[in-house]
Amino acid sequence: MVNPDSVRPDYRQLTIFLVKPLLDSPEQLVVSSETTLGGRRIRLRIAFDGEDKGRVFGRGGRTINAIRALVECAGRAAEQDVNLEVYE
């Protein structure tokens, strides 16, 4: 079994990897993170050009929900609570 303290995913890079290909203006992507509760809770915030909103959210929010699910799953594997928020 892997010790969760020895493996901490880079949530920022994971988010960039998942979101950047969807953007027409990838240089506008901004990903910030905040860690609380001694590293157990991570809040990711992403911002991008408003023109790309439809591509990132997808039909009915399916795309952004899938990205959130992947990031949250990586967090669960490391015993961390990860929340992804979108800002304009």
TORDREN-968154 format. One record per residue: x, y, z of N, C-alpha, C, O, CB in turn. Coordinates in pm, whole numbers, plus 50000, padded with zeros to 5 digits. Atoms other than C-alpha are relative to their C-alpha. Glycine has a CB too. Layout:
N
n_px,n_py,n_pz,ca_px,ca_py,ca_pz,c_px,c_py,c_pz,o_px,o_py,o_pz,cb_px,cb_py,cb_pz
X,Y,Z,X,Y,Z,X,Y,Z,X,Y,Z,X,Y,Z
...
***
This chain:
88
n_px,n_py,n_pz,ca_px,ca_py,ca_pz,c_px,c_py,c_pz,o_px,o_py,o_pz,cb_px,cb_py,cb_pz
50084,49882,50000,50000,50000,50000,50088,50124,50000,50191,50128,50068,49904,50000,50122
49924,49877,50013,50124,50349,49911,49964,50092,50116,49846,50110,50147,49973,50068,49864
50023,49903,49894,50165,50597,50195,49951,50130,49938,50023,50189,49858,50130,50023,50083
50053,49878,50062,49941,50896,50105,50085,50123,50025,50082,50217,49946,49861,50025,50051
49915,49884,49973,50189,51136,50266,50116,50010,49903,50170,50118,49881,50052,49994,50142
49887,49999,50092,50457,51034,50017,49959,50037,49858,50044,50071,49776,50069,49865,50001
50049,49970,50135,50239,51093,49710,49896,50111,50009,49786,50091,50058,49940,49873,49933
50092,49886,50005,50079,51434,49666,49988,50044,49855,50084,50095,49798,50049,50118,50092
50017,49959,50139,49934,51499,49323,50019,50151,49983,49993,50229,50074,49862,49960,49950
49989,49859,50034,50010,51829,49155,49868,50038,49933,49854,50029,49811,50124,50029,49905
50135,49972,50049,49648,51938,49120,49999,50115,49900,49919,50115,49806,49907,50033,50116
49993,49887,50092,49741,52261,48947,50039,49952,49860,49976,49989,49762,50100,50105,50050
49955,50051,50130,49929,52080,48669,49895,49907,49938,49875,49907,49817,50135,49927,50015
50105,50089,50049,49654,51818,48641,49887,50082,49939,49835,50048,49832,49946,49911,50113
50108,49914,50050,49394,52093,48598,50040,50067,49869,49960,50073,49776,49963,50106,50104
49951,49939,50124,49605,52270,48335,49998,49897,49887,49955,49927,49776,50143,50057,50019
49998,50107,50099,49651,51938,48152,49860,49970,49947,49844,49943,49828,50061,49874,50061
50136,50034,50039,49274,51879,48146,49927,50115,49930,49847,50091,49840,49922,49956,50120
50077,49885,50052,49151,52232,48066,50063,50063,49877,49992,50102,49785,49987,50104,50108
49930,49927,50106,49414,52379,47834,49962,49955,49858,49943,50040,49771,50148,49986,50018
50035,50040,50137,49329,52164,47526,49861,50046,49955,49832,50048,49836,50007,49850,49989
50135,49956,50033,48970,52291,47542,49995,50147,49959,49895,50192,49903,49909,49977,50117
50001,49855,50017,49068,52657,47511,50050,50046,49864,50147,49992,49811,50082,50063,50108
49950,49934,50120,49100,52870,47201,50113,50097,50037,50200,50126,49955,49886,50075,49927
49897,49908,49950,49312,53109,47411,50064,49940,50125,50038,49986,50236,49939,50140,50032
49943,50067,49883,49517,52878,47636,50090,50089,50084,50111,50062,50203,50077,49879,49955
49914,49910,49923,49748,53163,47737,49921,50079,50104,49980,50138,50195,50072,50095,49905
50085,49928,49905,49452,53317,47924,49966,49917,50124,49909,49969,50219,49872,50042,49931
50032,50088,49889,49422,53018,48158,50082,50036,50124,50205,50047,50118,50025,49854,49962
49937,49973,49872,49498,53099,48522,49948,49897,50100,49826,49883,50116,49972,50148,50050
50037,50099,49900,49499,52826,48787,50071,50036,50130,50193,50044,50135,50036,49854,49955
49942,49971,49869,49549,52913,49152,49950,49897,50100,49845,49836,50079,49966,50146,50047
50042,50097,49900,49532,52695,49459,50022,50055,50140,50110,50139,50162,50076,49867,49983
49991,49962,49860,49482,52740,49830,49987,49873,50083,49896,49792,50060,49890,50104,50039
50000,50120,49916,49559,52475,50091,49963,50039,50143,50018,50135,50198,50137,49929,49995
50041,49975,49862,49389,52463,50431,49995,49868,50077,50015,49760,50020,49862,50071,50005
50011,50116,49911,49346,52226,50725,50124,49912,49995,50115,49789,49986,49877,49918,49964
49875,50075,49998,49709,52126,50726,50026,49919,49875,50089,49813,49881,50002,49910,50117
49978,50070,50126,49709,52023,50361,49893,49899,49965,49905,49829,49864,50131,49932,50004
50105,50098,50026,49394,51813,50381,49893,50053,49905,49821,49974,49843,49936,49956,50131
50101,49942,50089,49173,52056,50185,50069,50094,49902,50145,50183,49941,49890,50075,50082
49941,49918,50107,49273,52210,49852,49887,50062,49921,49794,49993,49880,50095,49916,49907
50097,49931,50083,49071,52472,49668,50072,50050,49876,50166,50129,49886,49931,50118,50077
49944,49956,50129,49156,52520,49300,49903,50099,49938,49782,50080,49941,50026,49879,49904
50081,49901,50071,49034,52823,49111,50057,50015,49860,50177,50033,49842,49997,50138,50076
49954,49980,50137,49048,52850,48735,49926,50118,49938,49809,50143,49968,49979,49872,49915
50058,49889,50076,48987,53150,48513,50055,49991,49859,50169,49950,49837,50033,50139,50067
49962,50005,50141,48997,53176,48135,49917,50100,49924,49824,50159,49979,49983,49856,49942
50073,49909,50086,48872,53387,47847,49853,49960,49992,49821,49842,49975,50063,50003,49859
50144,50026,50002,48493,53418,47850,49951,49933,49872,49849,49864,49874,49926,50127,50019
50037,50063,50127,48478,53307,47486,50011,49848,50006,49946,49778,49928,50087,50054,49888
49978,50145,49989,48593,52959,47593,49906,49933,50099,49913,49812,50119,50142,49973,50041
50088,50052,49895,48324,52917,47857,49919,49879,49953,49910,49779,50024,49907,50109,50049
50082,50109,50052,48102,52696,47642,50078,49871,49979,50026,49762,50001,49935,50042,49871
49918,50119,50024,48385,52461,47553,50043,49935,50130,50051,49812,50139,50124,50036,49917
49956,50055,49872,48500,52422,47913,49883,49938,50075,49896,49831,50133,50066,50109,50086
50115,50052,49927,48153,52374,48059,49934,49884,49927,49888,49789,49990,49898,50110,50023
50063,50107,50077,48019,52158,47778,49849,50002,50013,49793,50084,50086,50053,49865,50045
50146,50006,50001,47659,52066,47720,49949,49956,50138,49980,49847,50186,49950,49902,49890
50056,50031,49869,47474,52078,48050,50105,49991,50110,50076,49936,50216,49926,49871,49993
49895,50003,49899,47804,52119,48239,50073,49868,50009,50146,49843,50105,49942,50032,50133
49938,50134,49995,47921,51768,48153,50152,50004,50001,50215,49928,50075,49954,49919,49882
49855,49996,50009,48277,51863,48065,50063,50048,50130,50155,49984,50181,50044,50091,49885
49942,49950,49876,48349,52072,48375,49975,49903,50114,50059,49889,50203,49943,50139,50034
50026,50099,49896,48184,51809,48594,50093,49880,49989,50133,49823,50090,49854,49954,49994
49905,50110,50019,48406,51540,48443,50140,50041,50047,50211,49961,50108,50004,49957,49852
49870,49950,49955,48715,51755,48507,50002,50003,50153,50100,49961,50215,50030,50141,49942
50009,49997,49854,48601,51811,48866,50011,49859,50058,50079,49837,50158,49869,50065,50045
49998,50138,49951,48545,51437,48911,50142,49942,49997,50183,49874,50090,49906,49912,49917
49862,50050,50009,48899,51356,48791,50091,50061,50105,50171,49991,50166,50056,50028,49861
49917,49932,49901,49060,51615,49016,49964,49952,50141,50052,49928,50223,49984,50153,49989
50044,50049,49870,48851,51504,49314,50044,49857,50025,50080,49821,50137,49848,50010,50011
49954,50139,49988,48939,51140,49248,50148,49994,50034,50190,49913,50117,49973,49923,49869
49858,49993,49967,49309,51226,49252,50019,50041,50146,50108,49992,50214,50073,50100,49907
49994,49958,49861,49248,51399,49583,49963,49889,50097,50027,49873,50201,49910,50117,50022
50040,50112,49913,49068,51102,49734,50111,49897,50010,50132,49839,50117,49871,49934,49947
49890,50097,49999,49360,50878,49637,50111,50046,50095,50183,49964,50152,50056,49981,49858
49897,49945,49911,49587,51111,49838,49939,50041,50135,50005,50108,50214,50068,50120,49934
50072,49968,49876,49331,51144,50120,49992,50151,50023,50016,50200,50133,50067,49933,50120
50020,49856,49994,49268,51511,50042,49865,50034,49939,49816,49965,49851,50116,50076,49928
50125,49949,50053,48950,51704,49977,50032,50113,49902,50085,50217,49942,49905,50049,50115
49965,49903,50103,48986,51893,49648,49872,50056,49939,49782,49981,49901,50090,49936,49890
50116,49932,50056,48736,52150,49521,50047,50089,49885,50141,50167,49902,49925,50083,50109
49964,49920,50119,48754,52308,49172,49889,50100,49975,49773,50064,49959,50021,49908,49875
50094,49891,50026,48587,52645,49116,50042,50075,49873,50160,50085,49842,49992,50097,50122
49974,49924,50122,48556,52848,48795,49966,50145,50025,49859,50178,50076,49917,49944,49880
50021,49856,49990,48596,53226,48795,50012,50061,49863,50083,50010,49776,50102,50065,50098
49997,49931,50128,48540,53466,48511,50111,50102,49998,50130,50171,49898,49867,50067,49970
***
